[in-house]
Amino acid sequence: MKHGSTLFLKIAVFLMGVSVLALSILLLVDVVKNPANPDYAHILYPIVIGLFTSVIPFFVALYQAFKLLNYIDRNEAFSERSVKHLKNIKVCAIIIGSLYTVILPFVFLLAQLDDAPGLVIVGMVPIFASIVIAVFAAVLQKLLQEAINFKIENDLTV
């Protein structure tokens, strides 16, 4: 694969990481210090804790994706390490989806109190995105494992 396409993906991974880090530091800390309505603070704090917790598996998944792109650059994409990194990305996506599923009842309560039904739909977006990423990583993991097995089988017959 050309180095330019993986370079673009590495830059995209880096920018996603920087964006999430900036949002975590600036916005979430500000929300904790100055809730929009102090009456909602008991509902807002579990949401903020869940958001902060979800940042950890997000950065782990970004690191795994970066390592996978490095393997592609070195023409080592068809290796067991690549399968392992895809598995780790899948697990991180499942963890993130689970965390947002736990947060969703609090988002629902907040939407009820604030009379904002669209907030529930916005709260569901990360869950569905995580499911899509987990399924995509699982499919890639399976395909890559089958390709590796096929390659090993062919190497033994030659």
N, C-alpha and C positions, 0 to 999 in steps of 0.2 A: 504494500500500500504506500502511496506517496506520503512523504513526511508532512506536506502542507495540509492535508486533510486531518491528520491527527494533531497537528499543531493548532488548527482551528478548534478542534474538540477540546484540547488541553486548555486553551484560552477560555473557552466557554465554561469548562468545569471550574477554572480559577475565578472567573467573574461571578458564577453562581455562588461560590463559597464566600467571596468578598461581600456580595450583596446580602446574603443571609447573616453573615457576621455583623455587618453594619446595622441591619434591621434589628438583630437581637440586642445589640448594645444600645442603640439609640431609642428605638420605639418601645420595646418591651420594658426596659428600665423606666422609661418615662411613664408608661401606663401603670406600672406598679406604684411609682411615687405619687402620681396625680391621676387617680381614677376619674373617669368622666362624671360619675355619680357615686359618691361614697356609699349610698344605699345598696349599690350593686357589688361592692368590694368582695363580699363573701362568695359571690359567683365568679367574679373576675379573677381572683387569685388562683383557683384550680386551673383555669384556662391558661393563664400565664405560666404556671408551673409546667403544664403539659407542653406548651410551646417551647419553653426553655429545654425541657427534657428531649423533645424531638430533634433538637439541633444536634445532639450528640450522634445518633445513628445517621443523620443526614451527612455530617462531615466524614464519618467512617465510610459511607457509601461513595462520597466524592473521592476520597483517597483511594478506594478500591478501583474506581473507574479510571483514575489517573494512572495507577499501576498497570491496569489492563491496557491503556493506551501506550504505555511504555513498552509492554510486551509486543504490541502490534508494530511499533517502530522497529524493534529488534528482530522482527520476523519470528517471534516465539508465541504467536497467537494460539497455535494449536498445541497447547501444553496443559498439564494438569493444574499448573498454577493459575492459568486463565479460568479454568473451570471453578477453581476454589474462589477466585475473586468474584466471579458471577454469582456463586452461591452466597457469598457474603453480602453482595448488593441485594440479592433477593431477601435475605434475612433482615437486612436493614429496612427495606421497604415494608416488610411485614410488621416490623416493630413500629415504624412510623405510622402505618395505617392503624395499628392497634391503639397507639397512644391517642390518635385523633378520634378513634371510636370511643375511648374512655372520656375524652373531652366533650364529645357531642351532646350529652345530656345537659351539661352546664351551658353550652351555647344555646340549647333549646330553652332553658330557663331564662337566660339573658334576653333571648328574642321575645319570650312571653312578657317579661317585665317591661321591655323597651318598646314593645309592639312593632317588632321588625322581623317579619317572617322570612325575609330574604336572607337573614343571617344564618338560618339553619342550612340553606342551600350552599352558602359560602363555606360553612363548616364541613359540609360533605365533600367538597371538591378535593381536599388533600387525601381523604380516605380513598376515593375512587382513583386518584392519580397514583397513590401508593399501590393499589391493587393492580393497576395497569403495568406499573414498573416491575412489580414482583412477578407477574405472569410473563412479561417480556423477558426478564432475566432468567426465569425458569426454562422458557422455551430455548433461549440462546444457550443456556447451560447444557440442556439435553442434546441439542444439535451439535455443540462443540464436543461433548463427550462421545457422541456417536462418530463424529469425524475423526477424533483421536483413535477410537477403537478400530475404525476402518483403516486408518493409516498404519497402525500397529499390525493389523492383520495382513495388510499388503506387504509390509516390510518383512514379515515372517515367511511369506510365500516366495519372495524374490530371492 
